[in-house]
Amino acid sequence: MDHTAPAKKEVFHSETSIFAHENSMPKANQAKMPTWALLGILIVAFFILKTFIYISDKKRAGK
């Protein structure tokens, strides 16, 4: 007598990005940039935006 449990049917199946997927290389015409260059551009953009948005305390005095 073989007393094996019946096979459980699959309740949940997902194909989301939390599971491992095969890596793919960038396409030939896709823009590529080193990480340090991206960080440099973001830092420069931050200081440019900061100069436009920042209001000095002298302008707020008495208001």
trRosetta pair geometry for C-beta under 8 A, 3 or more apart (Angstrom, degrees):
i j d omega theta_ij theta_ji phi_ij phi_ji
5 8 8.0 2 132 -41 114 85
8 11 7.9 -39 156 -28 106 95
10 13 5.8 45 147 -55 128 104
14 18 7.9 9 120 47 132 106
14 19 7.2 152 100 -20 95 127
15 19 7.4 -81 -145 41 36 133
16 19 6.5 109 71 6 64 92
17 21 7.1 -55 -134 -10 63 130
26 30 4.5 -128 178 73 103 137
26 32 6.1 139 94 -80 166 107
27 30 4.3 105 57 -22 84 111
33 37 5.1 -115 178 80 100 125
33 38 5.5 113 116 -55 124 95
34 37 4.9 92 64 5 82 104
34 38 7.3 -152 97 -5 44 87
35 38 5.7 -58 -152 36 36 111
35 39 6.3 35 153 -18 69 106
36 39 5.7 -54 -147 38 34 112
36 40 6.3 39 153 -23 65 105
37 40 5.6 -51 -148 34 32 115
37 41 6.5 33 154 -18 65 104
38 41 5.8 -53 -149 35 31 110
38 42 6.4 29 154 -17 64 108
39 42 5.7 -57 -147 39 31 111
39 43 6.3 32 156 -20 66 106
40 43 5.9 -55 -147 35 29 109
40 44 6.4 26 156 -15 64 107
41 44 5.9 -56 -147 39 30 109
41 45 6.2 31 154 -19 65 109
42 45 5.6 -54 -143 39 30 113
42 46 6.3 39 153 -27 63 103
43 46 5.6 -48 -151 28 32 116
43 47 6.8 24 155 -12 63 103
44 47 6.1 -59 -152 38 32 105
44 48 6.4 32 152 -18 66 107
45 48 5.7 -54 -145 38 32 112
45 49 6.2 29 158 -14 66 108
46 49 6.1 -61 -149 41 26 106
46 50 6.1 30 153 -25 64 110
47 50 5.3 -49 -140 34 33 117
47 51 6.6 38 158 -23 63 99
48 51 6.1 -54 -156 29 30 109
48 52 7.1 20 151 -10 61 106
49 52 5.8 -62 -154 39 37 107
49 53 5.9 18 158 -8 73 116
50 53 6.1 -65 -135 46 28 100
50 54 5.5 32 169 -31 69 115
51 54 6.4 -42 -123 28 21 111
55 59 5.5 -98 -180 68 95 131
55 60 6.4 96 129 -46 116 104
56 59 5.5 99 66 4 76 98
56 60 7.7 -154 103 1 45 91
57 60 5.5 -64 -150 43 44 109
57 61 6.5 66 151 -49 72 90
58 61 5.8 -31 -154 -2 33 119
60 63 5.6 -103 -165 42 52 115
